[in-house]
Each structure stands twice: as structure tokens, then as C-alpha cells.
């Protein structure tokens, strides 16, 4: 299956439209100019119609990645719920068995590792959506993939914290230095919000980044991928390599690593496309 690469222009993707190489619906090269007021009225009407629809089939389950927490999905969750999708954002390793019915697993950043593993033996997982995420093959680690192509600025921004575990051994958690967080992780998020995200960030264990994958659900399940071309954590070249290898339906957007915060409508649209395509 060929990789369907799609270019998405910043700030022009409407909530209701799906991205295409010619831009959003109604904005192709032959489309007639439309007044902003008319476009706004049309979008409002679409939202009203969407909210009156019955609940949709398929339950998105969202896994956040390193240096973020569940609140990074807030805008995406709001859109999915408004469009009738039941949704959960939690540590999927512990709750996935309790999510009944057909599921769409969504992973951001290191969350891609998590969903690739969690979905392997679950027949109710119908699709995988990777959001600026890792898609490791068996034997690969997140750290190894990050370094496959140049471009990541993450190593120079990290703040390692080493601590003693209950058994007496030591472990290291990695944070992004708070003064560097907005530029490194969320350059297209408003400054005050990005600063709060930096203060609230959840670390990732250094060992997790070095851990090698043992399975890859994307080899057997349909996959969608959002590639962030202004990402300073996972270079766009790395994301494209993984998406093409997985034969994923790919959407590219000029966004930072924190695309679920800066472009929640786009992320929700891709999740909904995956649900519509795979859940009957």
C-alpha cells in the first residue's frame, strides 16, 4: 500500500475539512473566492450539524508522550466528544483491557512506542494514529531512531535527574530545562501556555528511550501518521522514514512537536478519518 503523503498548510485547515494536496475543500486552485463571513457561517453550520449526530462507532484511546501529560490532548478530546466519539486519555498499558469495543489507539511522541506494543495482540484495535511519534520496528529504540537523521535539538536541552530506587539501584529521569521548553517543544503554542506546559511536564526514564521494541503493531494494522515538519525533538526526516516504512496514511503540517496543542482540530480530523475507515 503506497504511502499517501499530504501537505497541510498552517492556519488554513478547517475543522470540517480533510487535508489534500490542493488544500482544504473549497480552497483548490479553481475555487471561487469567498468572503470570510461566508466561510465562518459555513463552518458554524457544520459544527451545529456535527453535534447533533448520534454517537460514533470506535473509541479513540490517547497516549501522551515524553515531557507532556494528559492535558496535552484537551483540545483534541473536546473535538472528538463534540463529534460523538467516546474517548479516553490514560496510561494505556493499564486500562486498555477495560476499554471495550473497537478502538483507535493514538500515540504522541514516545506514546507511539506504547501503542505499537499494546495493539499487537488486541483484535479490537482497528487502527493506529501516530502524532509526531515513534514507530519502532522490533530491535529499535526511540533513541536510536531519533539519531537516524540529523536535526534533533533535544540533547542540548535535557535536564537529567538521577535518583535511588527502592532496591538501591539508580535510575535517571529526563526533563527539558524549563527555560528552553517553549522553543524546543512548543514553539507554535502561545508563550504563557508553553511555559505552563514546561512547568507541568512529566519526565521520561532514560531507560525507556534506550529500550528496544519487541513488536510492531503497525506491521499488521492500518496506520495514520501526522508528521511535524518544524519538530525539534524528532526530526521530520525520521518521522517520514517511519511513516513510509509503515505504509501509513500521512499528513504533514508545519508544526512543533506539540502539535496536539497547537493544531488540535487537525489531529482530531485525522483520528476521525482513521475511525471512519476502519470501524464498521
Phi, psi and omega in degrees: 000126184287150179283124182268091182279136184227128175267131181240126180278139178298141170067007180242000182274112179286156181303323187274342188270160171252145184290150175211170182292339177264009181092181182296158179305136181087000181234021179288177184295337181258004183286142179284145178300143180232143179292145179304324182296320180294318179297320180295317179298319180296318179294320178297319179297318178300315181299319179297317180294319180300320185287345179268356180285153177291166179305141181275160176273148182095132182245111175292134175238120192252133179240117178283167183251196181295147175067019178222178173218184185300334181293344178295344179266001190307311181295322178294315179299318180301316180294315181298317178294320179298330180267009172094011180265126170290139187217148176225139175235106185202177176289103190295332180301332185258338186245353189300322180294340181267355177270108186268154178087180180296137186234148171244113180271133184234126181232134174255135174057237179295341174302337175297320174301318184295312183289329178297325179280314188294328186276351191302315185249023182247104182293344180278351174280115186264335182203158177239137177236121181255126185242102185046052195234167174274140171235074185286147169269160177307132181094352180258150175247162177298319180298317179299317181293320180303324185268004183295322176231152180290161174133338180286130177257007186297315186307322182284355182250357188282149176236094182283138179235113181262137182217164180265133179271172184300329182274005179093347178282167180250153176219162182232127171260146181248128172244163166265133178306132189299323181289342179259352186300310184304314181289318185289318193251330192216052186293339180255017175257141178310141190307312182296320179294318179297322178295320176297319178300321178296322179289330185263359187304146174259134183285172171237142177291134178303324179298328180294320180292335182267349183289135181271138179293148178249337178220167180214097183296337180295347178286339184235350182240145179300139185230146173238149185217132172256116180261126183258113190279350176249028185280127178261355176269299179249110183305146181302325179297323177292315180298318180296318179303313182293319181295317180293320179298325181274359184054041183280151169285113194248135173241128177254141179216140178282084186219163175282181178298335183269048186294331180293336177272317184279334182224060183296326181296316179298315180298316179298320180299317180294319178299317181293324177297319178297319179295313181297326184282339190237344183251124181247000000 
